[in-house]
Amino acid sequence: MYFDPAIFKHPAVEYIPLYPETLALDPYWTEKSSQRVSLYVFQDQEALAEELRHLGLDPATQVNFAQDLALLTLGYQVNYAYYRGYTTLLLGNPLPGGYHLSRITRRYFYKDRIHFALYSGKAEKLAWADIAFKSL
């Protein structure tokens, strides 16, 4: 993975790779013309199931939130995640009209607030989410 200095402000060795694991991926979920890129971060099953129902997706996906966080992206697929300090940088590929649900480990997070930022391959910030991190 090439570390674009427009996205990564520190040397690569200072970032912890988080290895997103795909739970669900549908490139044909909605019309491509009506899709904008969105990012959601979940720390509990109830919030995840509620948002999936709201979007008309199957809320049956189970995540072990004692170990992981769930990421839901609309219009983009997350392939890479890197954590440093208060920020998690997410990179991937466009998925117009689709959605991607993945999980990442929560064991490296140690700050009380975390900023998640989704970037395009052209270093454009597409979406972001801030969470008050709940340590377990």
C-alpha positions in Angstrom: 0.0 0.0 0.0 1.4 3.4 -1.0 1.1 6.0 1.7 0.0 9.2 0.1 1.4 12.1 2.2 -1.8 14.1 1.4 -3.6 11.5 3.6 -0.9 10.2 5.9 0.7 13.0 7.9 3.2 10.7 9.7 5.6 7.9 8.6 3.9 4.6 7.8 5.5 2.8 10.8 3.5 5.1 13.1 0.1 3.7 11.9 -1.5 0.5 13.1 -3.1 -1.5 10.3 -6.6 -2.8 11.3 -7.4 -5.2 8.4 -11.1 -4.7 7.8 -13.0 -8.0 7.4 -16.1 -8.0 5.1 -19.3 -9.1 6.7 -21.6 -8.1 3.8 -21.1 -6.5 0.4 -23.7 -5.6 -2.3 -22.6 -3.6 -5.3 -26.2 -3.4 -6.6 -28.1 -2.3 -3.5 -29.6 0.9 -4.9 -29.6 3.1 -8.0 -26.1 4.4 -8.7 -27.4 7.9 -9.5 -29.0 8.3 -6.1 -26.0 7.1 -4.1 -23.7 9.4 -2.1 -20.8 8.1 0.0 -21.6 7.7 3.7 -19.8 6.2 6.6 -21.2 4.8 9.8 -19.3 3.4 12.8 -21.1 1.1 15.3 -20.1 0.0 18.8 -23.2 -2.1 19.7 -25.5 -4.5 18.1 -28.7 -2.5 18.7 -27.4 0.6 16.8 -26.2 -1.5 13.9 -29.4 -3.5 13.6 -31.5 -0.3 13.8 -29.5 1.5 11.0 -29.6 -1.7 8.8 -33.4 -1.8 9.2 -33.6 1.9 8.4 -31.7 1.4 5.2 -33.7 -1.7 4.2 -30.8 -4.1 4.8 -30.7 -7.4 6.6 -30.2 -6.7 10.3 -29.3 -10.3 11.1 -25.5 -9.6 10.9 -23.9 -10.3 14.3 -20.7 -8.7 15.4 -18.8 -9.5 18.6 -18.7 -5.9 19.9 -16.5 -6.9 22.8 -13.7 -7.4 20.2 -14.7 -5.4 17.1 -16.4 -2.3 15.7 -18.6 -2.4 12.7 -18.1 -0.1 9.7 -20.9 0.5 7.2 -20.1 2.4 4.0 -22.5 3.4 1.3 -21.1 4.0 -2.1 -17.6 2.8 -1.2 -15.8 -0.4 -0.1 -13.2 -0.2 2.7 -10.1 -2.3 1.9 -7.6 -0.7 4.3 -7.8 0.9 7.8 -5.0 2.5 9.7 -5.1 3.9 13.2 -2.9 6.5 14.9 -3.8 8.6 18.0 -7.3 10.0 17.5 -7.8 9.1 13.8 -8.6 6.0 11.8 -7.9 6.4 8.1 -10.0 4.3 5.7 -9.2 3.6 2.1 -10.8 1.5 -0.6 -12.6 1.6 -3.9 -15.8 3.3 -5.2 -18.9 1.1 -5.0 -21.6 3.3 -6.6 -25.0 2.2 -5.6 -23.6 -0.4 -3.2 -22.9 -0.9 0.4 -20.1 -2.6 2.4 -20.3 -3.8 6.0 -17.1 -4.7 7.7 -15.5 -5.1 11.1 -12.2 -4.0 12.6 -10.6 -4.8 15.9 -11.2 -2.4 18.7 -8.2 -3.6 20.8 -5.8 -0.8 19.7 -8.2 2.1 20.4 -7.2 3.9 23.6 -8.5 7.4 23.2 -11.9 8.6 24.3 -12.8 10.1 21.0 -11.9 8.7 17.6 -12.3 10.3 14.1 -12.9 7.9 11.2 -12.1 9.4 7.8 -12.8 7.7 4.4 -10.5 8.8 1.6 -10.5 8.2 -2.1 -7.4 7.2 -4.0 -7.0 10.8 -5.0 -6.7 11.9 -1.3 -10.2 13.4 -1.3 -12.0 13.1 2.1 -15.3 11.4 1.1 -17.0 10.8 4.5 -16.2 10.8 8.2 -17.6 9.9 11.5 -16.6 10.8 15.1 -17.4 8.5 18.0 -17.1 8.7 21.7 -15.2 5.5 22.2 -16.7 3.1 24.7 -14.0 1.0 26.2 -15.2 -2.4 27.5 
